């Protein structure tokens, strides 16, 4: 039997990420797992000046980005269920989001990563690559990729409650 104790959902606050969160929540409820919801914020100094930048040059802007991400995560993770899930919202600062997700998964012994995928094709994929694809290639555990709009395997919680009644 597969046991899932820790499930990671990677989010960039897009629709595919929201779909991944729906799957992650459903799986966490089914297996009684802790849900780790991870968002990666870019490092402002290296984005603006390059890798050799002095890291303390823009601490206020970096702090604002991280605080904004924490607020978005908190809003995203409001759970009105009678039996709330154990959830760990996590904001990581890195300009390599796939590697940051994989490193966190290894460090926290994540059993499953759930991530959305944009489904880019052709030139856009060639030029930009895919965070989800990089996570799949290097993750220390299985990865479930969810495309939006996804196939409706997961019913919204309200429909589940009605179906059980």
C-alpha positions in Angstrom: 0.0 0.0 0.0 1.2 3.5 -0.8 1.5 5.8 2.2 1.6 9.5 1.7 2.5 11.5 4.8 3.8 14.6 3.2 2.4 16.1 0.0 4.0 19.2 -1.6 1.9 21.4 -3.9 4.0 23.9 -5.9 2.2 27.1 -6.7 2.8 30.2 -8.7 -0.8 31.3 -8.1 -1.9 30.5 -11.6 -5.0 28.5 -12.7 -2.9 25.3 -13.2 -1.5 25.8 -9.7 -5.0 26.1 -8.3 -6.0 22.9 -10.0 -2.9 21.2 -8.5 -3.9 22.5 -5.1 -7.3 20.9 -5.5 -5.7 17.6 -6.2 -3.2 18.0 -3.4 -5.9 18.8 -0.9 -8.0 15.8 -1.9 -5.0 13.5 -1.7 -3.9 14.9 1.7 -7.5 14.4 3.0 -7.6 10.8 1.7 -4.2 9.8 3.1 -4.3 12.0 6.3 -1.1 13.7 5.0 0.4 17.1 5.8 0.1 19.5 2.8 3.2 21.6 2.1 2.2 24.5 -0.2 5.4 26.0 -1.7 5.8 29.3 -3.6 9.2 30.4 -4.9 10.0 34.1 -5.0 12.8 35.4 -7.2 15.8 37.0 -5.6 15.6 40.7 -6.4 19.3 41.5 -6.3 20.3 38.7 -8.8 17.3 39.5 -11.0 18.2 43.2 -11.2 22.0 43.1 -11.1 23.1 39.6 -12.0 24.6 36.8 -9.8 27.5 38.9 -8.5 25.2 41.5 -6.9 25.5 42.5 -3.4 22.6 40.6 -1.8 21.7 43.3 0.7 21.2 46.0 -1.9 17.3 45.8 -2.0 16.2 44.2 1.2 12.9 46.3 1.4 11.7 45.2 -2.1 12.7 41.6 -1.4 10.8 41.7 1.9 7.7 43.1 0.2 7.8 40.4 -2.4 8.1 37.7 0.2 5.4 39.2 2.4 3.1 39.5 -0.6 3.6 35.9 -1.4 2.9 34.9 2.2 -0.4 36.8 2.1 -1.4 35.2 -1.2 -0.6 31.8 0.3 -2.6 32.5 3.4 -5.6 33.6 1.3 -5.3 30.6 -0.9 -5.2 28.2 2.0 -8.4 29.3 3.8 -10.0 26.0 4.6 -13.7 26.0 5.6 -13.8 22.2 6.2 -14.9 21.0 9.6 -11.8 18.9 9.7 -9.0 21.2 8.6 -5.9 19.8 7.0 -2.5 20.2 8.5 -1.0 22.7 6.1 2.5 24.3 5.9 2.7 27.4 3.7 6.3 27.9 2.6 7.9 30.8 0.7 11.4 30.1 -0.7 13.6 32.8 -2.3 15.5 31.5 -5.3 15.9 32.2 -9.0 15.8 28.5 -9.7 12.3 27.5 -8.8 12.5 23.9 -9.9 15.7 23.3 -7.9 14.2 25.0 -4.9 11.1 22.8 -5.0 13.2 19.6 -5.4 15.6 20.6 -2.6 12.7 21.3 -0.2 11.1 18.0 -1.2 14.3 16.1 -0.4 14.9 18.1 2.9 11.3 17.5 4.2 11.0 13.9 2.9 8.1 14.7 0.7 6.2 11.6 -0.6 4.5 13.2 -3.6 4.8 16.5 -5.4 1.8 17.9 -7.2 2.3 20.7 -9.7 0.4 22.5 -12.3 1.6 22.7 -15.9 0.9 25.5 -18.4 1.0 23.1 -21.3 3.1 25.4 -23.5 4.1 24.0 -26.8 6.6 24.5 -29.5 8.8 27.7 -29.4 7.5 28.9 -26.0 8.5 25.6 -24.4 11.8 25.6 -26.2 12.7 29.2 -25.0 11.2 29.2 -21.6 11.4 25.5 -20.5 9.1 24.2 -17.9 9.4 24.3 -14.1 7.2 21.3 -13.9 9.3 19.3 -16.4 12.5 20.1 -14.4 10.8 19.0 -11.2 9.7 15.8 -12.8 13.3 15.1 -14.0 15.0 15.7 -10.7 12.5 15.1 -7.9 13.3 12.6 -5.2 9.7 11.3 -5.2 6.8 10.8 -7.6 5.4 13.9 -9.3 1.8 14.4 -10.4 1.4 17.1 -13.0 -2.0 18.7 -13.4 -3.1 20.6 -16.5 -5.7 23.2 -16.4 -8.5 22.7 -17.3 -8.0 19.3 -15.8 -10.1 16.2 -16.0 -12.6 16.3 -13.2 -11.4 13.5 -11.0 -11.7 15.7 -7.9 -15.1 17.0 -6.9 -15.3 20.3 -5.0 -15.8 19.7 -1.2 -19.4 20.9 -1.4 -20.3 18.3 -4.0 -18.7 15.6 -1.9 -20.8 16.6 1.1 -24.0 16.5 -1.0 -23.1 13.1 -2.5 -22.6 11.6 1.0 -25.9 12.9 2.3 
